[in-house]
């Protein structure tokens, strides 16, 4: 097999159908970029679950007019309750200091929040976080100095449901884009084979195998898929540098959301490259076998 001839045929084919090749590359890049984004979101969700669910607490917020007797009574109930593993009292000043630390990267929010806006509370860690209703019954809202009892687990469930929905939507769009890319690859290969039918017929007449005549078309699709994968990885890198590391710097520094490490992108990049090359090559091969006679 003449490698130089095959490579020259690949380069010629990519140049000859330049417009469709560019469209194929861009469509592939978008689908692979969305796939990579979905994988990164999935990784972030897993890390966030490890961070938050291990620290799930029940917050008992007190009213502004709570008395010392009511506060002591609540603390005594917490000490006696078998459902409580540990608890921490947080005054208004302590709550505001924690708020300032968490949102130190957003000074406008801190400046517009008065020090007395955050209520004092008991932050309770349960032996079994699923037993939250028991604590809610022991401390009914509006009674004995209790303003409200809030389970952070409910909020986390809604948050992760939203994040899972965003991940699934991203992957769904990626699948649709991938189907569009595969159809475009198929059409491009059919057009390329039609334009070079005279050359391939001559090659078959002089004894070239069917595999030998099909290989340049498969490699064209694979090269286009590889370029699309490279663009997708480049898009992920730019997203990390320009969006994640800048726009989300505050929440990341405060520990609200986990960072996106270069290692994660390095792990995902080979997957994206393999998907781009593999799907494009397979699509080209199937097209040649089903629709083109070389």
C-alpha positions as CSV (number, residue, x, y, z in Angstrom):
1,X,0.0,0.0,0.0
2,X,1.4,3.4,-1.0
3,X,1.1,5.5,2.1
4,X,2.0,8.7,0.3
5,X,-0.7,8.2,-2.3
6,X,-3.3,7.6,0.3
7,X,-2.3,10.7,2.3
8,X,-2.3,12.8,-0.8
9,X,-5.8,11.5,-1.7
10,X,-6.9,12.5,1.8
11,X,-5.5,16.0,1.5
12,X,-7.0,16.4,-2.0
13,X,-10.4,15.2,-0.8
14,X,-10.4,17.7,2.2
15,X,-9.5,20.6,-0.1
16,X,-11.9,19.6,-2.9
17,X,-15.0,19.7,-0.6
18,X,-13.7,22.5,1.6
19,X,-17.1,24.0,2.5
20,X,-18.7,20.8,3.5
21,X,-15.5,19.8,5.3
22,X,-15.6,23.0,7.4
23,X,-19.3,22.4,8.2
24,X,-18.6,18.8,9.2
25,X,-15.7,19.9,11.4
26,X,-17.7,22.7,13.1
27,X,-20.7,20.4,13.7
28,X,-18.5,17.7,15.2
29,X,-16.7,20.2,17.4
30,X,-20.0,21.5,18.8
31,X,-21.3,18.1,19.6
32,X,-18.1,17.0,21.2
33,X,-17.8,20.2,23.1
34,X,-21.3,19.7,24.5
35,X,-20.4,16.1,25.4
36,X,-17.3,17.3,27.2
37,X,-19.3,19.9,29.0
38,X,-21.8,17.3,30.1
39,X,-18.9,15.1,31.5
40,X,-17.4,18.1,33.4
41,X,-20.8,18.9,34.9
42,X,-21.3,15.3,35.9
43,X,-17.9,15.4,37.6
44,X,-18.8,18.7,39.4
45,X,-22.1,17.2,40.6
46,X,-20.3,14.2,42.1
47,X,-17.8,16.4,43.9
48,X,-20.5,18.7,45.2
49,X,-22.5,15.8,46.5
50,X,-19.4,14.6,48.4
51,X,-18.9,18.1,49.8
52,X,-22.5,19.0,50.8
53,X,-24.2,15.8,51.7
54,X,-21.5,15.0,54.3
55,X,-22.2,18.3,55.9
56,X,-26.0,18.4,55.7
57,X,-27.4,20.2,58.7
58,X,-30.8,21.2,60.0
59,X,-31.0,25.0,60.8
60,X,-33.3,26.1,63.5
61,X,-33.7,29.9,62.9
62,X,-34.8,31.9,65.9
63,X,-37.1,34.9,66.0
64,X,-35.8,38.4,66.5
65,X,-37.6,38.6,69.9
66,X,-36.4,35.3,71.3
67,X,-35.7,35.3,75.0
68,X,-32.8,33.8,76.9
69,X,-35.2,31.3,78.5
70,X,-36.5,30.2,75.1
71,X,-33.0,29.9,73.8
72,X,-32.0,27.8,76.8
73,X,-35.0,25.6,76.4
74,X,-34.2,24.9,72.8
75,X,-30.6,24.0,73.6
76,X,-31.8,21.7,76.4
77,X,-34.1,19.9,73.9
78,X,-31.2,19.5,71.5
79,X,-29.0,18.1,74.2
80,X,-31.6,15.5,75.2
81,X,-32.7,14.5,71.7
82,X,-31.3,11.1,70.6
83,X,-31.7,12.3,67.0
84,X,-29.0,15.0,67.4
85,X,-25.4,14.1,66.9
86,X,-24.1,17.6,67.5
87,X,-25.2,21.2,67.3
88,X,-23.7,24.7,67.1
89,X,-25.2,28.0,68.2
90,X,-24.6,30.9,65.9
91,X,-25.4,34.4,66.9
92,X,-26.3,37.2,64.5
93,X,-22.8,38.6,64.6
94,X,-21.3,35.2,63.9
95,X,-23.8,34.5,61.1
96,X,-22.9,37.9,59.5
97,X,-19.2,37.2,59.8
98,X,-19.6,33.8,58.1
99,X,-21.7,35.5,55.4
100,X,-18.9,38.1,54.8
101,X,-16.3,35.3,54.5
102,X,-18.4,33.2,52.1
103,X,-19.1,36.1,49.8
104,X,-15.9,38.1,50.1
105,X,-15.5,38.0,46.3
106,X,-18.8,39.8,45.9
107,X,-18.4,43.1,47.9
108,X,-21.6,44.6,46.5
109,X,-23.7,41.9,48.0
110,X,-22.0,42.2,51.4
111,X,-22.3,46.0,51.4
112,X,-26.0,45.8,50.6
113,X,-26.7,43.3,53.4
114,X,-27.2,44.9,56.9
115,X,-25.5,43.1,59.8
116,X,-28.8,42.3,61.5
117,X,-30.3,40.7,58.3
118,X,-29.2,37.2,59.3
119,X,-31.0,35.6,62.2
120,X,-29.4,33.7,65.1
121,X,-29.7,30.0,64.8
122,X,-28.8,26.5,66.0
123,X,-27.1,24.4,63.3
124,X,-27.9,20.8,64.0
125,X,-26.2,17.7,62.6
126,X,-28.5,14.7,62.9
127,X,-27.5,11.1,63.5
128,X,-29.7,10.2,60.5
129,X,-30.3,13.1,58.1
130,X,-33.4,11.4,56.8
131,X,-35.0,11.8,60.2
132,X,-35.5,15.6,59.7
133,X,-39.3,15.4,60.2
134,X,-38.8,14.4,63.8
135,X,-36.8,17.5,64.6
136,X,-39.3,19.6,62.7
137,X,-42.1,18.2,65.0
138,X,-40.0,18.9,68.1
139,X,-39.5,22.6,67.1
140,X,-42.7,23.8,65.4
141,X,-42.4,27.1,63.5
142,X,-43.6,30.1,65.4
143,X,-43.5,28.5,68.8
144,X,-41.0,28.9,71.7
145,X,-38.8,31.4,69.9
146,X,-38.4,29.3,66.8
147,X,-39.0,31.2,63.5
148,X,-38.5,28.3,61.1
149,X,-36.7,24.9,60.8
150,X,-35.0,24.4,57.5
151,X,-33.5,21.1,56.2
152,X,-30.6,21.8,54.0
153,X,-31.1,18.3,52.4
154,X,-34.3,19.5,50.7
155,X,-32.5,22.4,49.2
156,X,-29.6,20.2,48.1
157,X,-32.1,17.7,46.5
158,X,-33.6,20.6,44.5
159,X,-30.2,22.0,43.6
160,X,-28.8,18.7,42.3
161,X,-32.1,17.9,40.5
162,X,-31.6,21.2,38.6
163,X,-27.9,20.4,37.9
164,X,-28.8,16.9,36.7
165,X,-31.4,18.4,34.4
166,X,-28.8,20.8,33.0
167,X,-26.4,17.9,32.5
168,X,-29.0,15.8,30.8
169,X,-30.1,18.7,28.6
170,X,-26.5,19.3,27.5
171,X,-26.0,15.7,26.7
172,X,-29.3,15.5,24.8
173,X,-28.3,18.5,22.7
174,X,-24.9,16.9,22.1
175,X,-26.6,13.7,20.9
176,X,-28.7,15.7,18.4
177,X,-25.7,17.6,17.2
178,X,-23.8,14.3,16.9
179,X,-26.6,12.9,14.7
180,X,-26.4,16.0,12.5
181,X,-22.7,15.6,12.3
182,X,-23.0,11.9,11.3
183,X,-25.5,12.8,8.6
184,X,-23.3,15.5,7.3
185,X,-20.3,13.2,7.3
186,X,-22.4,10.6,5.3
187,X,-23.4,13.2,2.7
188,X,-19.9,14.6,2.4
189,X,-18.4,11.1,1.8
190,X,-21.1,10.3,-0.7
191,X,-20.4,13.5,-2.6
192,X,-16.6,12.9,-2.4
193,X,-17.0,9.4,-3.7
194,X,-19.2,10.6,-6.6
195,X,-16.7,13.3,-7.6
196,X,-13.8,10.8,-7.6
197,X,-15.7,7.9,-9.1
198,X,-13.6,7.9,-12.3
199,X,-10.3,7.7,-10.3
200,X,-11.6,4.9,-8.1
201,X,-13.0,2.9,-11.0
202,X,-9.6,3.0,-12.7
203,X,-7.9,1.9,-9.5
204,X,-10.3,-1.1,-9.3
205,X,-9.7,-2.0,-12.9
206,X,-5.9,-2.2,-12.3
207,X,-6.4,-4.5,-9.3
208,X,-6.8,-2.2,-6.3
209,X,-8.8,-3.7,-3.5
210,X,-12.1,-2.3,-2.3
211,X,-10.5,-1.5,1.1
212,X,-7.7,0.4,-0.6
213,X,-10.1,2.6,-2.6
214,X,-12.3,3.2,0.5
215,X,-9.4,4.1,2.9
216,X,-8.8,7.7,1.8
217,X,-12.5,8.5,2.3
218,X,-12.5,7.0,5.8
219,X,-9.3,8.8,6.7
220,X,-10.8,12.1,5.5
221,X,-13.7,11.7,7.9
222,X,-11.4,10.6,10.7
223,X,-9.1,13.7,10.1
224,X,-12.2,16.0,10.1
225,X,-13.4,14.3,13.4
226,X,-9.9,14.8,14.9
227,X,-9.8,18.5,14.0
228,X,-13.4,18.8,15.4
229,X,-12.2,17.2,18.7
230,X,-9.2,19.5,18.9
231,X,-11.6,22.5,18.5
232,X,-13.9,21.1,21.2
233,X,-11.0,20.6,23.6
234,X,-9.9,24.2,22.8
235,X,-13.4,25.4,23.6
236,X,-13.3,23.7,27.0
237,X,-10.0,25.3,27.8
238,X,-11.3,28.7,26.9
239,X,-14.4,28.1,28.9
240,X,-12.3,27.2,32.0
241,X,-10.0,30.2,31.6
242,X,-12.5,32.9,30.6
243,X,-15.6,31.7,32.5
244,X,-14.9,29.2,35.3
245,X,-11.7,30.8,36.6
246,X,-13.0,34.3,36.3
247,X,-16.7,34.5,36.6
248,X,-17.0,31.7,39.2
249,X,-13.8,32.6,41.1
250,X,-15.8,33.8,44.1
251,X,-18.0,30.8,44.7
252,X,-15.0,28.5,44.0
253,X,-12.8,30.3,46.5
254,X,-15.6,30.2,49.1
255,X,-16.0,26.5,48.6
256,X,-19.5,26.7,47.3
257,X,-18.7,24.9,44.1
258,X,-15.7,22.8,43.2
259,X,-13.1,24.1,40.7
260,X,-12.6,22.6,37.3
261,X,-9.0,21.2,37.3
262,X,-6.8,20.9,34.3
263,X,-6.5,17.2,35.2
264,X,-10.2,16.8,34.5
265,X,-9.9,18.3,31.0
266,X,-6.8,16.2,30.4
267,X,-8.8,13.1,31.2
268,X,-11.8,14.1,29.1
269,X,-9.7,15.2,26.1
270,X,-8.7,11.6,24.9
271,X,-12.3,10.5,25.3
272,X,-13.4,13.4,23.1
273,X,-10.6,12.7,20.5
274,X,-11.5,9.0,20.4
275,X,-15.2,9.8,20.0
276,X,-14.6,12.3,17.2
277,X,-12.2,10.0,15.2
278,X,-14.2,6.8,15.9
279,X,-17.7,8.1,15.1
280,X,-16.5,9.9,12.0
281,X,-14.5,6.9,10.7
282,X,-17.4,4.4,11.4
283,X,-19.9,6.7,9.8
284,X,-17.8,7.0,6.7
285,X,-17.2,3.2,6.5
286,X,-20.9,2.4,6.9
287,X,-21.8,5.0,4.2
288,X,-19.3,3.5,1.8
289,X,-20.6,0.0,2.4
290,X,-24.3,0.8,2.1
291,X,-24.5,3.6,-0.4
292,X,-21.3,3.7,-2.5
293,X,-19.9,1.0,-4.7
294,X,-16.2,1.5,-5.1
